[in-house]
């Protein structure tokens, strides 16, 4: 659990899960080829790919930002006790996430802002916890920033047909609606300025409301790109989407734009799910990109997760 400083903002990585996601590269990234994965396998293993099983490794984590006196969480993972019948890796987890957050110096009541970059299963889970039989907001004093386009898309009342199918079942009901009903959401569209260091902008493709959080402070730059990148393989192969992208063409265009912006401004690119060092600087390499250097976060070495309850994980 390390912290780095970017301008006037400090950034801490808090783990919920690290390990296999039960998909081979060709399943997770159906537009990719085995040959391309072999080309990069020497540096993708072991943090991003298990060379023996050929299963993709992924991290579920929250980024804690301290900016202008506020504590801001970027994405809230899977959550505990959530019924996920069509996502068995995430079904009814009981992890020590809140203990990990506490070790980063953050209690739930300390959080001022929660940013959900989009509203997939593994980005909103700790928005709520189970209090008896009722899902209630985990962060009682926070404003939850949610992209309106995703709120509308995943709202079951609107009956949209998602590429993810039933994979997001129950997520709106247990991790989004309770926060909205508590009056703690701010649904934004287009762009939203958090403070002088941080700005949210729509970056559609992965989902209709996928967003990027841009950090600009002093001479430092960072782009929190959510799931526009699931694996650093996509830095070298930017036209490859995950199997979860709702609009594949838009996802490619957005990914290329963000990678180009990161390369041109020397911004640290911070996807949601990278293990290893968690984030990277990139450079242009012909019409593609390459990793220039990794962030100074220590790679995860722990077991995928531990069941060590924080006050019985509320």
N, C-alpha and C positions, 0 to 999 in steps of 0.2 A: 504494500500500500504506500506508494511513494507520491510525492508532491513536486510539481515543477511550477515555476513562475514565468508567466508571459506578460511582460509589461507590468501593469498594476493588478493583474489577475493571477490568483493561484489556482492550480488545477490538481485534483487528487483523483486517482482511479480506485474505485471500490468494487470488489469482486462479488458476484453472486454465484457464478458457475464457470468452470472451464473444463472442457473435455470434448468427447465425440458427440456429433449430432446425428449419428446413424444414417449418414448419406455419403455415398461415394462422390467424387468430384463430378462425374458425368451426370449424376442424378441432381445434385445441388445446382450445377451449372450446365444445363443441357445443351447449350450452344458451344460448349468447349470440347476439345479433343484430348484424347489420352496422350497424344504426342506432345501437345502444348504443356500438359501437366508434367510430363517427364522432363521437358526442357527446364522447368523451374523447380523440380522436386528436391534438388540438393539444398536449397535454402528455405523451401516451404516447410520441410520437416525439421523438428517435430512440432513446432508451435502451431502451424496452420494445417498440417496434414500428417496423419499417421502413416508412415512409410510401409509398415507391416500390414495393416488392415486396409489401407487405402480409404480410410474414413476421414472426413473433414473434421478438424477441431475448431471449436468456436468458443468465444468468451461471452458471457452475459455480465454486464458491468454497468455501473453508474458513474458518470463524471460529476464530481463535486467542484463547482466554481465558487470562489469567493471574490466578489467584485463590488466595489463601492459600498462596502459594509453589509452586503446581502449574501446569503447562502443560496445557491442555485443548483438544482439537480438536473442533469441532462439524462433523460430516460430512466425508467425505474424497473427494468428487468421483468422477470416472470411472476414473482410473488409466491407466497406460501398458501397452501391448501386450496389452490385454484383447480377447479374441475376442467381438465383439458383432454377430453376423450379422443380427440383426433390429433393430438400432439403428445404422444406418450412420454417423450423425453422431459416434457414440462409438466406432466400431470401430477397434481397434488404434491408439489415439492414442499420440503420443510427445511429450509436452509438457514444459515446463520447470517444472512445479509444485514439485518439490523445491528448485530454485533459488529460486523465489519464497518458499518457506517459509524457506529459509536467510536470505534478505534480511530476513525478519521476525524473525530471531534465533533460529530454531528448527531444530535438527538432529533427525533421527528418534529418536535415543536420548534426547533431552531430554523427549519427550512422556510425560506421566504418565497421562492419560486420553484416550480417544477416545470421543466420543458419536456414535453413528449414530442420527439421529432416526427413521429407518426404513430398510428394507433394499432400496431400489430401486437400480438400476444406477448412478445418478449421485450416490449418497450413501455408497457403501462401497468405491469402486474403489481408493483408495490405502490401504485396510486392508492390502493385500499388494503385493508386487512379485515379479517373476520372477527367481529365483536359479537360473541354469542352466535346468533344466526344471521347477523346483518353485516353487510360490507359497508365500511365507513372509511373516510379519508385517513390515510396513514399520517399525513402531514397537515395537522389541523390549522396551522396559521399560514399556509402557502396558497398562492395563486397558481393554478395549473394552466399553463399555456398549451392549448391544443389547436392544431390547424383545423379551421372550419370545414375545409374540403374533406378531410378524413373523418371528422365527426359526422358529417352528413352521409358519407359513403358507407361507414361501418354501422350506422344506426339501423337496426333491424327493421324499423318502421318504414324505411325507404326501399327495402327489398332489392338492394343492388346485388348482382351476381359477381362474386369475386373470384379471381384466379386462385386465390388461396383456398377456395371452397369452404369446407367446414373447419379448416385449421384455426380459424379465429372464433370458433363457437364459444359462447358465454363471455367473451372478453368485454364487449360493450356493456353487458348487463352487470358484471361484477367489478370492473376496473375503470369504467368511464362514466356510466350513468350515475353511480352514487356520488361521485365528485361533483358532477354537474347539478344534481338535485340538491347538494349541500350549498350551492351558490359559490363554489370555489374555482370555477373554470372561467377562462377568458378565451373565447373562440376568435382567432385572428385569421386574416386573409391578406394575401399580397406580401406584406412585410410587417414586422413589429419590432420596434426599438425597445430593448430591455433597459439599457443604460448607455452611457457614452462608449463603453467597451464592447457591447454585445448587441447583435442584431439578428433577427430571424427573417428568413426569406423562403418562399415556396421553392421547392426543387422537385417537381412532380416526375413521376415515372414509376418508381418502386410502388408507391401508392399515389392516389390523386393529391393527397395533402402532404406528401413527404417534404421535409424542410431541411435547410442547412442553417446552423448557427455559426455566424461569423464573429470571431474575436479579433479586434484591432485595438491594440494598446501600445503606445510608444512605437517602437520599430518592430514589434512582434505581431505575427498573424497566425491564426489557426482557423480551420474549417471543420466543424463537427458535422459529418455528412450522413449520419444515421446508417441506413442500409443501402445507400447508393454504392457502397463497397462492403461486401461481406468477407472478402478474402483478399490479401495483397496480390494474388494472382491477377485480379482485375485491374491493378495498376499497369501491369505489363500487357494485359489483354483487355482494354477498356470496352470493347464491343461485346463482351460476354456478360450476360445478365444471370442473376439467380433465377431459380424456378418460381420465385415468389413475386416477381415484378409484374404489376398490373398492366402497365403500358410499356412493353419492351423497347420500342423505338424511342419513346420519351426518356426512358431510363438511360439508354446509351448516350443520347444527346446531353442529358444533364450530367452524367458521369464525366464525359469528355470536357464539358465546360468547367466543372469544378476542379478536375485534375489540371486543366490548363491554367486556371486561376491560381491554384496552389503552386504550380511550377513557376509562373511568371512573377509571383509576389513573395516567393520563398515562405509560403505558409505551411505550417504543420497540418497534415491532413489526418483527421481523427475519426475513423469509422466506429460504429457501435460495438463491433464484435471481434476485434482483433485481439488474439492472445499475444504472446511474444512481448515486444516492447510497446505495443498498443497503438502507435501512431508513427507517421513517417513524413519526411520531406521527399518531394518527388522532383524529377527533371523530365524534360521532353526528350524523347528518343525516337527520332523520325516522326511518324504519325502516331506513335504510342508514347508510353511513359515508363519510367523506371524509378526504383527506390534510390534516393540519393543518400539517405541516412535515417536511422531510427531514433525515436524519442528515447530519453534516458530512463524510462520506466523499467523496473526489473521484470523479467518474464515470470509468469505464474509458475510455481513449482508445487503448489498444494494439490491435494485430491480435488476432484470436480467440485464437491461442496461438502460441508459438514453440517450435521444436524445438532447444533448447539444453540438452544433457544434463547432469544433475548426476551426476557419476561414472557416466556412461552410464545415468543414471536407474536406478541399481542394477538 
